[in-house]
Amino acid sequence: MKKPFRIVLIKPSHYDDQGYVIRWHLSSIPSNSLACLYAITEKARLSGELGEDVELAIDVYDETNQKIPVKKILKQFRGPDARGIVCMVGVQTNQFPRAVDLSHQLMAEGIRTLIGGFHVSGCLSMLEKIPSDLSSAMNEGITLVAGEVEETWGDILKDALNDTLKPLYNFLDDLPVLQEQAAPILPTEVVSRYVGSLATFDAGRGCPFTCSFCTIINVQGRKSRYRTADDVEAIVRENWANGIRRYFVTDDDFARNRNWEAIFDRLIQLREVEGMNINMILQVDTACHRIPRFIEKAGKAGCHKVFIGLENINADSLKGTGKKQNHVEQYRDMLQDWRRAGVLITAGYIIGFPTDTYESVMRDIEVIKKELPIDLLEFFMLTPLPGSEDHQTLVNAGVALEPDMNKYDLEHPCTKHQKMSEAEWYKTYLGAWDSYYSDENVEQLFRRRFADGNSIRRLQEQVMWFYGSILYEKVHPLQSGIIRRKSRSERRPGFPVENVVVFNLRRVVEMVTAVSGILRLHLKLRKIQKRVQNDPNGKNYRDLATTPVVTEKLEKLVVNISNS
């Protein structure tokens, strides 16, 4: 008889401001960490490395789109022969409180839990002293795991099997090679809970740049580690067989993946020769257009949407963060290259640099609207995330920081700003969304898209997603999804359990308000779309942002940005 050993993998969500878990019927962003850990756990199961007499059972949950069945898990672990562990996977800073709370529920029944991810890894990589939330977790019996575990997961599982788990495993100095590692693939039923059955994989890890607000470089390193084209092909083929066509490639900067061209060439072959019509979202830097053939091949390989870390258009702000790779005078040229490849352009903009004020941010957004051909712009508050140089500097200087890790979600101020009060910072953040997604600018975005010969529909859907999330769900679009789900019993410790009648009445009001608001936004965007499409001169539309760059106009852009 084989000895059963159960491994439960949970990607925790985090709490909203009312203490309720943020969860959706379908969520928007899959967890690559969850896919990686499932893959290497499945590899351990198939290899039998824990012993021929051990039978592994693996359960996978993503709390952003599924209620964690705590009672079911507890039942599975009851009985004299029931053994195993629960792993909180890919836990970001804002998810750490929820991961600990879930662990407490399980540990009360004697179940061993582990927490890994960027919060644990970031803190241990940059801070001299282990912060109190991590030390408290270990004192309570939670095992923490820092770093990547592709080459060490089997050893941790053996410790768990032998009841010899350590309080802490630190692999930050042992970064694994990625070639021929287990492919980060999730079960189809898990992928189906993401909008559009969006899957994920990392073609590489690490980033060579030195942005002070970034945690990637201090957790995954500054050296490019990458999968081979064979590795990526294997991922695509296995997912294709399961009906999965769409990918979010989680490389922090795919343009700095040393194997980018071989991977693109293989994907182009799969698309053009074998008819595998896959598409993907990539993240790149603002200098990628200087790499010969990169943008052209990205389009042919199936990149239909790109995220570019614009961050700011104020040169002084960028220099202060170490983001020296951003050259604002080249932005328009770079963006036009992506548009020619038919790619939808999303850019990130950070609000809260030391020189920012409400007036300066609004002025800079006007420059972007008029002079940079970006399709979608998303805003973030500058946040000193644990694991970043910014956080390390503030901690070492004894600066007061927000003690509640749940608020480190890039939507809440977590430290004082030099020129803006917290209220002004919020006003600026929300005002940025309102300005960029005003009716006038949305029409301009649609006109650019239509003149390029591309469908407006996709852009319309994305605008509804981005702006609707802010207006009606009060969350960032990256944390949003389809149909918010709340459970009265799943509230953060310290918040009271609401009366069932009060809770249900408020939920009805919230849902009606959100659905009706989204519907009104949809109808308004459809009206703008039809107006653009019915314009007989629509195909001839051109504005400053879409005009080919020449020296005089490039100089004008530089002057405008400098004056902002």
Secondary structure in CASP SS format (residue, H / E / C, confidence):
PFRMAT SS
TARGET T0000
AUTHOR 0000-0000-0000
METHOD secondary structure of the structure
MODEL  1
M C 1.00
K C 1.00
K E 1.00
P E 1.00
F E 1.00
R E 1.00
I E 1.00
V E 1.00
L E 1.00
I E 1.00
K E 1.00
P C 1.00
S C 1.00
H C 1.00
Y E 1.00
D C 1.00
D C 1.00
Q C 1.00
G C 1.00
Y E 1.00
V E 1.00
I C 1.00
R E 1.00
W E 1.00
H E 1.00
L E 1.00
S E 1.00
S C 1.00
I C 1.00
P C 1.00
S C 1.00
N H 1.00
S H 1.00
L H 1.00
A H 1.00
C H 1.00
L H 1.00
Y H 1.00
A H 1.00
I H 1.00
T H 1.00
E H 1.00
K H 1.00
A H 1.00
R H 1.00
L H 1.00
S H 1.00
G C 1.00
E C 1.00
L C 1.00
G C 1.00
E C 1.00
D C 1.00
V E 1.00
E E 1.00
L E 1.00
A E 1.00
I E 1.00
D E 1.00
V E 1.00
Y E 1.00
D E 1.00
E C 1.00
T C 1.00
N C 1.00
Q C 1.00
K C 1.00
I C 1.00
P C 1.00
V H 1.00
K H 1.00
K H 1.00
I H 1.00
L H 1.00
K H 1.00
Q H 1.00
F C 1.00
R C 1.00
G C 1.00
P C 1.00
D C 1.00
A C 1.00
R C 1.00
G E 1.00
I E 1.00
V E 1.00
C E 1.00
M E 1.00
V C 1.00
G C 1.00
V C 1.00
Q C 1.00
T H 1.00
N H 1.00
Q H 1.00
F H 1.00
P H 1.00
R H 1.00
A H 1.00
V H 1.00
D H 1.00
L H 1.00
S H 1.00
H H 1.00
Q H 1.00
L H 1.00
M H 1.00
A C 1.00
E C 1.00
G C 1.00
I C 1.00
R E 1.00
T E 1.00
L E 1.00
I E 1.00
G E 1.00
G C 1.00
F H 1.00
H H 1.00
V H 1.00
S H 1.00
G H 1.00
C H 1.00
L H 1.00
S H 1.00
M H 1.00
L C 1.00
E C 1.00
K C 1.00
I C 1.00
P C 1.00
S H 1.00
D H 1.00
L H 1.00
S H 1.00
S H 1.00
A H 1.00
M H 1.00
N H 1.00
E C 1.00
G C 1.00
I C 1.00
T E 1.00
L E 1.00
V E 1.00
A E 1.00
G C 1.00
E C 1.00
V C 1.00
E C 1.00
E C 1.00
T C 1.00
W H 1.00
G H 1.00
D H 1.00
I H 1.00
L H 1.00
K H 1.00
D H 1.00
A H 1.00
L H 1.00
N C 1.00
D C 1.00
T C 1.00
L C 1.00
K C 1.00
P C 1.00
L E 1.00
Y E 1.00
N E 1.00
F C 1.00
L C 1.00
D C 1.00
D C 1.00
L C 1.00
P C 1.00
V C 1.00
L C 1.00
Q C 1.00
E C 1.00
Q C 1.00
A C 1.00
A C 1.00
P C 1.00
I C 1.00
L C 1.00
P C 1.00
T H 1.00
E H 1.00
V H 1.00
V H 1.00
S C 1.00
R C 1.00
Y E 1.00
V H 1.00
G H 1.00
S H 1.00
L E 1.00
A E 1.00
T E 1.00
F E 1.00
D C 1.00
A C 1.00
G E 1.00
R E 1.00
G C 1.00
C C 1.00
P C 1.00
F C 1.00
T C 1.00
C C 1.00
S C 1.00
F C 1.00
C C 1.00
T C 1.00
I H 1.00
I H 1.00
N H 1.00
V H 1.00
Q C 1.00
G C 1.00
R C 1.00
K C 1.00
S C 1.00
R E 1.00
Y E 1.00
R C 1.00
T C 1.00
A H 1.00
D H 1.00
D H 1.00
V H 1.00
E H 1.00
A H 1.00
I H 1.00
V H 1.00
R H 1.00
E H 1.00
N H 1.00
W H 1.00
A H 1.00
N C 1.00
G C 1.00
I C 1.00
R C 1.00
R E 1.00
Y E 1.00
F E 1.00
V E 1.00
T C 1.00
D C 1.00
D C 1.00
D C 1.00
F H 1.00
A H 1.00
R H 1.00
N C 1.00
R C 1.00
N C 1.00
W H 1.00
E H 1.00
A H 1.00
I H 1.00
F H 1.00
D H 1.00
R H 1.00
L H 1.00
I H 1.00
Q H 1.00
L H 1.00
R H 1.00
E H 1.00
V C 1.00
E C 1.00
G C 1.00
M C 1.00
N C 1.00
I C 1.00
N E 1.00
M E 1.00
I E 1.00
L E 1.00
Q E 1.00
V E 1.00
D C 1.00
T C 1.00
A C 1.00
C H 1.00
H H 1.00
R H 1.00
I C 1.00
P C 1.00
R C 1.00
F H 1.00
I H 1.00
E H 1.00
K H 1.00
A H 1.00
G H 1.00
K H 1.00
A C 1.00
G C 1.00
C E 1.00
H E 1.00
K E 1.00
V E 1.00
F E 1.00
I E 1.00
G E 1.00
L E 1.00
E E 1.00
N C 1.00
I C 1.00
N C 1.00
A H 1.00
D H 1.00
S H 1.00
L H 1.00
K H 1.00
G H 1.00
T C 1.00
G C 1.00
K C 1.00
K C 1.00
Q C 1.00
N C 1.00
H C 1.00
V H 1.00
E H 1.00
Q H 1.00
Y H 1.00
R H 1.00
D H 1.00
M H 1.00
L H 1.00
Q H 1.00
D H 1.00
W H 1.00
R H 1.00
R H 1.00
A C 1.00
G C 1.00
V C 1.00
L E 1.00
I E 1.00
T E 1.00
A E 1.00
G E 1.00
Y E 1.00
I E 1.00
I E 1.00
G C 1.00
F C 1.00
P C 1.00
T C 1.00
D C 1.00
T C 1.00
Y H 1.00
E H 1.00
S H 1.00
V H 1.00
M H 1.00
R H 1.00
D H 1.00
I H 1.00
E H 1.00
V H 1.00
I H 1.00
K H 1.00
K H 1.00
E H 1.00
L C 1.00
P C 1.00
I C 1.00
D C 1.00
L E 1.00
L E 1.00
E E 1.00
F E 1.00
F E 1.00
M E 1.00
L C 1.00
T C 1.00
P C 1.00
L C 1.00
P C 1.00
G C 1.00
S C 1.00
E H 1.00
D H 1.00
H H 1.00
Q H 1.00
T H 1.00
L H 1.00
V H 1.00
N H 1.00
A C 1.00
G C 1.00
V C 1.00
A C 1.00
L C 1.00
E C 1.00
P C 1.00
D C 1.00
M H 1.00
N H 1.00
K H 1.00
Y C 1.00
D C 1.00
L C 1.00
E C 1.00
H C 1.00
P C 1.00
C C 1.00
T C 1.00
K C 1.00
H C 1.00
Q C 1.00
K C 1.00
M C 1.00
S C 1.00
E H 1.00
A H 1.00
E H 1.00
W H 1.00
Y H 1.00
K H 1.00
T H 1.00
Y H 1.00
L H 1.00
G H 1.00
A H 1.00
W H 1.00
D H 1.00
S H 1.00
Y H 1.00
Y C 1.00
S C 1.00
D H 1.00
E H 1.00
N H 1.00
V H 1.00
E H 1.00
Q H 1.00
L H 1.00
F H 1.00
R H 1.00
R H 1.00
R H 1.00
F H 1.00
A H 1.00
D C 1.00
G C 1.00
N C 1.00
S C 1.00
I H 1.00
R H 1.00
R H 1.00
L H 1.00
Q H 1.00
E H 1.00
Q H 1.00
V H 1.00
M H 1.00
W H 1.00
F H 1.00
Y H 1.00
G H 1.00
S H 1.00
I H 1.00
L H 1.00
Y H 1.00
E H 1.00
K C 1.00
V C 1.00
H C 1.00
P H 1.00
L H 1.00
Q H 1.00
S C 1.00
G E 1.00
I E 1.00
I E 1.00
R E 1.00
R E 1.00
K C 1.00
S C 1.00
R C 1.00
S C 1.00
E C 1.00
R E 1.00
R C 1.00
P C 1.00
G C 1.00
F C 1.00
P C 1.00
V C 1.00
E C 1.00
N C 1.00
V H 1.00
V H 1.00
V H 1.00
F H 1.00
N H 1.00
L H 1.00
R H 1.00
R H 1.00
V H 1.00
V H 1.00
E H 1.00
M H 1.00
V H 1.00
T H 1.00
A H 1.00
V H 1.00
S H 1.00
G H 1.00
I H 1.00
L H 1.00
R H 1.00
L H 1.00
H H 1.00
L H 1.00
K H 1.00
L H 1.00
R H 1.00
K H 1.00
I H 1.00
Q H 1.00
K H 1.00
R H 1.00
V H 1.00
Q H 1.00
N C 1.00
D C 1.00
P C 1.00
N C 1.00
G H 1.00
K H 1.00
N H 1.00
Y C 1.00
R C 1.00
D C 1.00
L H 1.00
A H 1.00
T H 1.00
T C 1.00
P C 1.00
V C 1.00
V C 1.00
T H 1.00
E H 1.00
K H 1.00
L H 1.00
E H 1.00
K H 1.00
L H 1.00
V H 1.00
V H 1.00
N H 1.00
I H 1.00
S H 1.00
N H 1.00
S C 1.00
END
